[in-house]
Amino acid sequence: MPGDVSLLDCLPGDWRRGLFIGRVQTADGPSPIFVAQGIAYDMSRVAPTVAQLMEKLPLSANAGTALGPLETIGLPLLSPVDLQCVKACGVTFALSALERVIEERARGDAGAAADIRGRLEERVGGSIRAVVPGTQEAAALKTALIEDGLWSQYLEVAIGPDAEVFTKAPVLSTVGAGAQIGIRSDSTWNNPEPEVVLIVDTAGNAIGATLGNDVNLRDFEGRSALLLGKAKDNNASCSLGPLIRLFDGDFSIDDVRNAEVELTIEGPEGYRLEGASSMNQISRDPLELVRQTLSEHQYPDGFALFLGTLFAPVQDRDEPGRGFTHKVGDVVTIATPRLGKLVNQVVTSKDAAPWTFGLTALMTNLAARGLLTPAQEKETA
């Protein structure tokens, strides 16, 4: 972990009472783990991947190999997902909708953002916060904004019937708690996006949640929405963790709906930024976002779904009026009491550890470890 942060620091306060799934790097290769009553169990002989393990819920700890108390196992945590597709929803909060419009109108120029922000907030700030997406009231607001010359593609997904859903990262490319997180070396206006991430099984059921950083390049997307791929999908640009908390009698989708997600950025020059994202201000219910993700699409290995963020940093860092952008060495902490803390240190995507362990490497590793039985091979194919 960056600095003096330990694994124990990153766990939820009630972690000994919850049920969790994660991945660790063993001497033999990556292995899924199950954590119950604070004890970690290697589940690789039950299911060699997290995606397959999710299909075997509810889990019995006795089926795995006890590793001991989680805080003492001494194995590096990996991103808690593996074969799941990584999807993300954007513009799911009114504030983030306004910030996307600002990026678009500023054409990616951070220096022009402050003036545009003031004018846009004065005109539509209150109305966009009150409207429910897809309703007649939303359609009336759209008509008014078009007449005023203020309509934007971002407002379409903010208050229209269809949510923005995109693929954030390739399978196996996400990084975990404590890893470096990457920003493109040619980006000059960017920020973290602290989010709650739902984990959805092959049947389309939300079965748990974790924390995520959906790193965003405001200058790239601001120049053109067609640059979304470059703005969102770069080496080490997506972090998840520390663990997936499974829904049970004590933790449910309502905990996601009411989560308060805190963000802290500590810069190498002594800069500090704090913010928060209240999930109860989301404009579309998390399960509605799951439904729209599944519309006319299948996910045979399940998926992880970023739910969007309220947080858009506007606090000036260097020059007045230019707002926030990352510097190499920033330590980003995303936290909420029931999911713990996700801590990563910022580097450029060029300098982050290269992604070399893909699907071929994983299947080769699992086969060499004898974890792909004929039945498992059929499931994994």
C-alpha positions as CSV (number, residue, x, y, z in Angstrom):
1,M,0.0,0.0,0.0
2,P,1.2,3.6,-0.6
3,G,2.9,5.3,2.4
4,D,2.0,3.8,5.8
5,V,-1.3,2.4,4.7
6,S,-1.8,-1.3,5.6
7,L,-4.4,-3.9,4.5
8,L,-6.1,-3.6,7.9
9,D,-6.5,0.1,7.3
10,C,-8.4,-0.6,4.1
11,L,-10.9,-3.1,5.5
12,P,-14.4,-2.1,6.6
13,G,-14.9,-1.5,10.3
14,D,-17.1,-4.6,10.5
15,W,-15.1,-6.8,8.2
16,R,-15.0,-9.7,10.7
17,R,-18.8,-9.9,10.4
18,G,-19.2,-9.6,6.7
19,L,-18.8,-12.0,3.8
20,F,-16.2,-11.1,1.2
21,I,-14.6,-12.4,-2.0
22,G,-11.3,-11.3,-3.4
23,R,-8.2,-12.3,-5.2
24,V,-4.6,-12.8,-4.0
25,Q,-1.3,-13.4,-5.7
26,T,0.1,-16.7,-4.5
27,A,3.4,-18.2,-5.4
28,D,1.6,-20.3,-7.9
29,G,-0.6,-17.6,-9.4
30,P,-3.8,-15.7,-8.8
31,S,-6.3,-17.4,-6.5
32,P,-9.8,-16.4,-5.4
33,I,-10.4,-16.1,-1.7
34,F,-13.5,-16.2,0.5
35,V,-13.4,-14.2,3.8
36,A,-15.8,-15.2,6.6
37,Q,-15.6,-14.2,10.2
38,G,-12.3,-12.6,9.4
39,I,-10.6,-15.8,8.1
40,A,-9.4,-16.0,4.5
41,Y,-9.9,-19.3,2.6
42,D,-8.2,-20.1,-0.7
43,M,-11.1,-21.2,-3.0
44,S,-9.1,-22.1,-6.1
45,R,-9.9,-25.8,-5.8
46,V,-13.6,-24.9,-5.5
47,A,-13.5,-22.5,-8.5
48,P,-10.3,-21.3,-10.2
49,T,-11.7,-17.8,-11.0
50,V,-13.8,-15.3,-9.1
51,A,-16.3,-15.3,-11.9
52,Q,-16.9,-19.0,-11.4
53,L,-16.9,-18.7,-7.6
54,M,-19.7,-16.2,-7.8
55,E,-21.9,-18.9,-9.5
56,K,-21.5,-21.2,-6.5
57,L,-23.0,-18.9,-3.9
58,P,-23.8,-19.4,-1.0
59,L,-20.2,-20.5,-0.2
60,S,-19.1,-22.8,2.5
61,A,-15.7,-21.9,4.1
62,N,-15.1,-25.6,4.8
63,A,-14.8,-26.2,1.0
64,G,-11.7,-24.0,0.8
65,T,-8.2,-24.1,2.3
66,A,-7.8,-21.9,5.4
67,L,-5.1,-19.3,5.0
68,G,-5.6,-17.7,8.4
69,P,-6.8,-14.3,9.6
70,L,-7.0,-12.0,6.6
71,E,-4.8,-9.3,8.0
72,T,-1.9,-11.8,8.5
73,I,-1.9,-13.8,5.3
74,G,0.8,-11.7,3.7
75,L,-0.3,-12.2,0.1
76,P,-0.8,-9.2,-2.2
77,L,-4.4,-8.3,-3.0
78,L,-5.3,-8.2,-6.7
79,S,-8.3,-6.6,-8.2
80,P,-11.2,-8.6,-6.9
81,V,-12.6,-9.4,-10.4
82,D,-11.1,-11.4,-13.2
83,L,-13.3,-12.7,-16.0
84,Q,-16.1,-10.3,-15.5
85,C,-16.7,-7.6,-18.1
86,V,-16.0,-4.1,-16.6
87,K,-18.8,-1.7,-17.4
88,A,-19.5,1.8,-16.3
89,C,-22.3,4.3,-16.2
90,G,-21.7,8.0,-16.7
91,V,-23.6,11.2,-15.9
92,T,-25.8,9.6,-13.3
93,F,-25.7,12.6,-10.9
94,A,-26.8,16.2,-11.7
95,L,-23.5,17.7,-10.8
96,S,-21.5,15.3,-13.0
97,A,-23.9,16.1,-15.8
98,L,-23.1,19.8,-15.5
99,E,-19.4,19.1,-15.4
100,R,-19.6,17.1,-18.6
101,V,-21.4,19.9,-20.3
102,I,-18.7,22.3,-19.1
103,E,-16.0,20.1,-20.5
104,E,-17.8,19.9,-23.8
105,R,-18.3,23.7,-24.1
106,A,-14.7,24.4,-22.9
107,R,-13.4,22.0,-25.5
108,G,-11.2,20.5,-22.9
109,D,-9.6,23.8,-21.8
110,A,-9.5,23.9,-18.0
111,G,-9.0,27.6,-18.1
112,A,-12.4,28.3,-19.7
113,A,-14.3,26.1,-17.2
114,A,-15.0,28.6,-14.4
115,D,-16.9,31.1,-16.4
116,I,-19.0,28.4,-18.2
117,R,-19.7,26.7,-14.9
118,G,-21.1,29.8,-13.4
119,R,-23.4,30.6,-16.3
120,L,-24.7,27.0,-16.7
121,E,-25.3,26.6,-13.0
122,E,-27.3,29.8,-12.9
123,R,-29.5,28.6,-15.8
124,V,-30.1,24.9,-15.2
125,G,-28.6,23.9,-11.8
126,G,-31.8,23.7,-9.9
127,S,-34.0,22.3,-12.5
128,I,-31.7,19.4,-13.5
129,R,-31.4,18.4,-9.9
130,A,-35.1,18.1,-9.4
131,V,-36.1,16.2,-12.6
132,V,-36.4,12.4,-12.9
133,P,-34.8,11.0,-16.0
134,G,-37.2,9.8,-18.7
135,T,-40.3,11.6,-17.4
136,Q,-42.6,14.2,-19.0
137,E,-41.0,16.8,-16.8
138,A,-37.5,15.8,-18.2
139,A,-38.8,16.1,-21.7
140,A,-40.2,19.6,-21.1
141,L,-36.8,20.6,-19.6
142,K,-35.1,19.3,-22.7
143,T,-37.4,21.3,-24.9
144,A,-36.6,24.5,-22.9
145,L,-32.9,23.9,-23.0
146,I,-32.9,23.3,-26.8
147,E,-34.8,26.6,-27.2
148,D,-32.2,28.4,-25.1
149,G,-29.3,26.8,-27.1
150,L,-28.1,24.9,-24.0
151,W,-28.8,21.3,-25.0
152,S,-25.9,18.8,-24.9
153,Q,-25.4,15.1,-25.5
154,Y,-24.5,14.8,-21.8
155,L,-27.9,16.2,-20.8
156,E,-29.5,13.6,-23.0
157,V,-28.1,10.8,-20.9
158,A,-28.6,12.7,-17.7
159,I,-32.3,13.3,-18.0
160,G,-33.4,11.2,-21.1
161,P,-34.7,7.7,-21.0
162,D,-31.4,5.9,-21.8
163,A,-28.5,5.8,-19.4
164,E,-24.9,6.0,-20.5
165,V,-23.3,2.6,-20.3
166,F,-19.9,1.9,-21.7
167,T,-17.1,-0.7,-21.4
168,K,-14.5,0.7,-19.0
169,A,-11.6,-1.8,-19.2
170,P,-10.7,-5.1,-20.9
171,V,-11.1,-8.3,-18.9
172,L,-8.2,-8.8,-16.4
173,S,-6.8,-5.3,-16.9
174,T,-8.0,-3.7,-13.7
175,V,-5.7,-3.1,-10.8
176,G,-6.3,-3.6,-7.1
177,A,-5.9,-1.8,-3.8
178,G,-2.3,-0.5,-3.3
179,A,-1.4,-0.7,-7.0
180,Q,-0.3,2.3,-9.1
181,I,-3.1,3.9,-11.1
182,G,-2.4,5.4,-14.5
183,I,-3.1,8.8,-16.1
184,R,-2.2,9.3,-19.8
185,S,1.1,11.1,-20.0
186,D,-0.3,13.6,-22.6
187,S,-3.3,14.6,-20.4
188,T,-3.3,18.0,-18.7
189,W,-6.8,18.0,-17.1
190,N,-8.0,14.9,-15.4
191,N,-9.4,13.6,-12.1
192,P,-10.3,10.4,-10.2
193,E,-13.9,9.3,-10.1
194,P,-14.7,7.6,-6.8
195,E,-17.6,5.2,-7.3
196,V,-19.5,2.2,-5.9
197,V,-19.3,-0.8,-8.2
198,L,-21.9,-3.5,-8.3
199,I,-20.9,-7.1,-9.0
200,V,-23.5,-8.9,-11.1
201,D,-23.7,-12.6,-11.8
202,T,-24.4,-14.4,-15.0
203,A,-28.1,-14.4,-14.3
204,G,-28.1,-10.6,-14.0
205,N,-28.4,-10.5,-10.2
206,A,-26.5,-7.9,-8.2
207,I,-24.7,-10.1,-5.6
208,G,-22.3,-7.6,-4.0
209,A,-20.3,-4.4,-4.2
210,T,-16.9,-2.9,-4.1
211,L,-15.2,0.4,-4.6
212,G,-13.7,1.7,-7.8
213,N,-11.8,4.5,-9.4
214,D,-13.0,5.3,-12.9
215,V,-10.2,7.6,-13.8
216,N,-11.3,10.3,-16.2
217,L,-9.4,12.6,-18.7
218,R,-11.4,15.8,-18.9
219,D,-9.4,17.3,-21.6
220,F,-9.7,14.3,-24.0
221,E,-13.4,13.8,-23.5
222,G,-14.0,17.5,-23.5
223,R,-12.5,17.9,-27.0
224,S,-14.8,15.2,-28.3
225,A,-17.1,12.5,-26.8
226,L,-15.7,10.2,-29.5
227,L,-12.4,10.3,-27.5
228,L,-14.2,8.5,-24.6
229,G,-12.1,5.4,-25.2
230,K,-8.9,7.3,-24.9
231,A,-10.2,9.2,-21.9
232,K,-11.3,6.1,-20.0
233,D,-9.3,3.0,-21.1
234,N,-5.6,3.2,-20.6
235,N,-2.9,1.1,-18.9
236,A,-3.8,0.9,-15.1
237,S,-6.6,3.4,-15.5
238,C,-9.2,1.3,-13.6
239,S,-8.9,0.2,-9.9
240,L,-11.2,-1.9,-7.9
241,G,-11.1,-3.2,-4.3
242,P,-10.1,-3.9,-1.7
243,L,-12.7,-6.8,-1.7
244,I,-16.1,-7.6,-3.0
245,R,-18.6,-7.5,-0.1
246,L,-21.4,-10.0,-0.7
247,F,-25.0,-9.1,-0.1
248,D,-26.3,-10.9,3.0
249,G,-28.7,-10.3,5.9
250,D,-26.6,-7.4,7.1
251,F,-25.5,-5.8,3.9
252,S,-27.9,-5.1,1.0
253,I,-28.5,-3.0,-2.1
254,D,-30.0,-0.4,0.3
255,D,-26.5,0.1,1.8
256,V,-25.3,0.9,-1.8
257,R,-28.2,3.3,-2.3
258,N,-27.3,5.2,0.9
259,A,-23.6,5.0,0.8
260,E,-21.5,8.1,1.5
261,V,-18.3,7.8,-0.6
262,E,-15.4,9.9,0.6
263,L,-12.4,10.9,-1.6
264,T,-9.1,12.2,-0.4
265,I,-6.2,13.3,-2.7
266,E,-2.8,13.9,-1.1
267,G,-0.3,15.5,-3.5
268,P,3.5,15.2,-3.3
269,E,3.8,19.0,-2.9
270,G,1.5,19.0,0.2
271,Y,-1.7,19.6,-1.7
272,R,-4.8,18.0,-0.1
273,L,-8.3,17.8,-1.6
274,E,-11.3,16.2,0.1
275,G,-14.8,15.5,-1.3
276,A,-17.7,13.2,-1.0
277,S,-20.3,11.5,-3.2
278,S,-23.8,10.7,-1.7
279,M,-25.3,7.8,-3.5
280,N,-28.8,8.9,-2.4
281,Q,-28.5,11.7,-4.9
282,I,-28.1,9.4,-7.9
283,S,-30.7,10.1,-10.6
284,R,-31.2,6.5,-11.6
285,D,-31.6,3.6,-9.2
286,P,-28.6,1.2,-9.2
287,L,-30.8,-1.7,-10.2
288,E,-32.2,0.3,-13.1
289,L,-28.6,0.8,-14.3
290,V,-28.1,-3.0,-14.1
291,R,-31.3,-3.5,-16.1
292,Q,-30.2,-1.1,-18.8
293,T,-26.8,-2.7,-18.9
294,L,-28.5,-6.1,-19.5
295,S,-30.9,-4.8,-22.1
296,E,-30.3,-6.9,-25.3
297,H,-26.9,-8.0,-24.0
298,Q,-25.6,-11.1,-22.2
299,Y,-22.6,-11.4,-19.8
300,P,-21.8,-15.1,-19.5
301,D,-19.1,-14.4,-16.9
302,G,-21.0,-11.6,-15.1
303,F,-19.9,-8.0,-14.9
304,A,-18.8,-5.2,-12.7
305,L,-20.8,-2.0,-13.0
306,F,-19.5,1.4,-12.0
307,L,-22.5,3.4,-10.9
308,G,-21.1,6.9,-11.6
309,T,-20.0,9.7,-9.2
310,L,-21.3,12.9,-7.8
311,F,-17.8,14.2,-7.3
312,A,-16.2,16.5,-9.8
313,P,-13.2,18.4,-8.3
314,V,-13.1,22.1,-9.1
315,Q,-10.8,23.2,-6.3
316,D,-7.9,25.1,-7.8
317,R,-4.5,23.4,-7.5
318,D,-2.0,25.6,-9.2
319,E,-3.4,28.5,-11.3
320,P,-6.6,30.3,-10.2
321,G,-9.6,29.3,-12.3
322,R,-8.0,26.1,-13.7
323,G,-9.4,23.7,-11.2
324,F,-7.9,20.4,-10.3
325,T,-5.7,18.0,-12.2
326,H,-3.6,15.1,-11.1
327,K,0.2,15.1,-10.5
328,V,2.4,12.1,-10.5
329,G,2.7,10.9,-6.9
330,D,-0.8,11.8,-5.8
331,V,-2.2,9.3,-3.4
332,V,-6.0,8.7,-4.0
333,T,-8.1,7.2,-1.2
334,I,-11.7,6.3,-1.9
335,A,-13.6,5.1,1.2
336,T,-17.0,4.2,2.6
337,P,-17.5,2.5,6.0
338,R,-19.1,-0.7,4.8
339,L,-16.8,-1.3,1.8
340,G,-13.5,-0.1,3.2
341,K,-10.8,2.0,1.5
342,L,-9.3,1.8,-2.0
343,V,-5.9,3.4,-2.0
344,N,-3.8,4.0,-5.2
345,Q,-0.9,6.2,-6.2
346,V,-0.9,8.1,-9.5
347,V,1.7,7.5,-12.2
348,T,1.5,8.0,-15.9
349,S,0.0,5.0,-17.8
350,K,3.4,4.7,-19.6
351,D,5.2,4.3,-16.3
352,A,2.7,2.0,-14.6
353,A,3.4,-1.7,-14.5
354,P,2.6,-3.1,-17.9
355,W,-0.4,-5.3,-18.3
356,T,1.0,-8.7,-19.4
357,F,-1.2,-11.2,-17.6
358,G,-4.2,-11.7,-20.0
359,L,-6.6,-14.5,-20.7
360,T,-4.1,-16.7,-22.4
361,A,-1.7,-16.4,-19.5
362,L,-4.5,-17.1,-16.9
363,M,-5.7,-20.2,-18.7
364,T,-2.1,-21.5,-19.1
365,N,-1.5,-20.9,-15.4
366,L,-4.7,-22.6,-14.2
367,A,-4.0,-25.6,-16.4
368,A,-0.5,-25.9,-15.1
369,R,-1.8,-25.9,-11.6
370,G,-4.3,-28.6,-12.4
371,L,-7.3,-26.3,-11.7
372,L,-9.0,-26.9,-15.0
373,T,-10.9,-30.1,-14.8
374,P,-12.9,-31.1,-17.9
375,A,-16.0,-29.6,-16.2
376,Q,-14.2,-26.4,-15.3
377,E,-12.7,-26.1,-18.8
378,K,-16.2,-26.2,-20.2
379,E,-17.4,-23.5,-17.8
380,T,-14.3,-21.3,-18.5
381,A,-14.4,-21.6,-22.3
